[in-house]
Amino acid sequence: MALLKKVNQILLLLLVLTVCAILYSKVHQVPLALRNETVDLENPEEMEEEIPVVICAAAGRMGAAVAAISSIYSNTEANVLFYIIGLKTTIPHIRKWIENSKLKEIKFKVVEFNPMVLKGKIRQDASRPELLQPLNFVRFYLPSLIQKHEKVIYLDDDVIVQVRSRVRCQALQCFPPPRRSWVGREASRDGQVTGTSQSAIAGNPGDIQELYDTKLAPGHAAAFSDDCDLPSTHEMVRSVGMQNTYMGFLDFRKQAIRDLGISPSTCSFNPGVIVGNMTEWKHQRITQQLEKWMQRNVEENLYSSTLGGGVVTSPMLIVFHGKYSSINPMWHIRHLGWSPDARYSEQFLQEAKLLHWNGRYKPWDYPSVHTDLWENWFIPDPSGKFKLTHPDS
């Protein structure tokens, strides 16, 4: 009996201790948010949408791609993934340039473009052979190269994104203070701001996120900037004799062109900046349509680079006629490379978000205009192969 009584006392004591432990945990429960433990919740940064930006890195002008990437990266807080497209022979150079420079922090993929897909589709023209380079046609094949994204930005390499305040700073040294570390890295980009307050730059309009947010109408596979959309550029167009209608790109003497039923005076667009919907692109078989018109041009000479825009713009004007959305004009201020003398006003350029040196006169070469705006973002080639051309060089 004495043993049984002792066992009961021990059991009663354990029961009391158990009840006390439960009551204590209820009263002193630690809030979930303050516990030092792993919680199965998605990190908001991991949920952030990735912005794919496609830029080509061509031999002889690789510094252009570097400056474009530098300007985009320096002026955004978005989660940008750069797709750098190159040929097999150029890929090692651009990879080393990035990995051995300030651009080593960017998030990027290098993709090889196979020029054999163009076999039999390009009519040779000696007037501007640079327009026939394989990477010039990368924009036709976006869904094949960039497969996991619904929406994609394509940019020609001779562009830069700039802040409105136009601070005179060097590449990757002038950007807003980040709200987070760059694409999940431990170190944040604590850049120094020169000549203005950080708050003045933090709200800059030259963030690639704004271009990415361009709305595409239902059924539209792409958005472009119309060549007639900005009155401020019309004087530049007239002064250097550029074309901004279909007549400047297509030969309306040919029956195949007349059969399209397009007015020669229809305003053209520039495909140097594209916001594309890859689902619509594939659904409408845009690539196949472009290839069809490339082949027809080989056979019938429907357009040529001796006209307004060469062999890339012309088939896109046909395929996308009446079926594209519009980009904010300030996100594609172009024609900076059409003349070594004609210049935009400083006031106008201060409002521009993206500048495009389309034409013969490139900012890394001489002569050219507004080169200081481009050189702000250029990062020297660690290998020394690519060099800027200056008047005194």
Secondary structure, DSSP 8 states (H G I E B T S, - for coil): -HHHHHHHHHHHHHHHHHHHHHHHHHHT---GGG-SS------HHHHS-EEEEEEE--TT-HHHHHHHHHHHHHT--SEEEEEEEE-TTTHHHHHHHHHTSGGGGS-EEEEE--GGGGTT-----SS-GGGG-GGGGGGGGHHHH--S-SEEEEE-SSEEE--TT-----TTSS----SS-GGG-SS-------SS-HHHHHT-S--HHHHHT----TT--EEEEETTS-GGGHHHHHHTT---BGGGTS-TTSHHHHTTT--TTSB-EEEEEEEEEHHHHHHTTHHHHHHHHHHHHHHH----TTSSSHHHHHHHHHHTTT--EE--GGG-B--TTS-SS----HHHHHH-SEEE--SS--TTSSS-SSHHHHHTT----TTS-S----TT-
